[in-house]
Amino acid sequence: MAVPKRKHSNSRTGKRRSHDQIRGKQLSPCPNCGQMNPQHVVCPKCGYYMGRMVVEPQE
């Protein structure tokens, strides 16, 4: 069974984990109303998705 011979240093572990941070959501303006929403999601303000009315907007 493979077992590490030596402990990895904290800096080496940190270097490996440097790209694991959580990033913010990609927001884009709705082409219909201009509200900033996550991409590929129905706009909660106007109910449009890809140029068509998908759901009735919530008031």
Buried (B, 14 or more C-beta within 10 A) or exposed (E): EEEEEEEEEEEEEEEEEEEEEEEEEEEEEBEBEEEEBEEEEBBEBBBBBEEEEEEEEEE
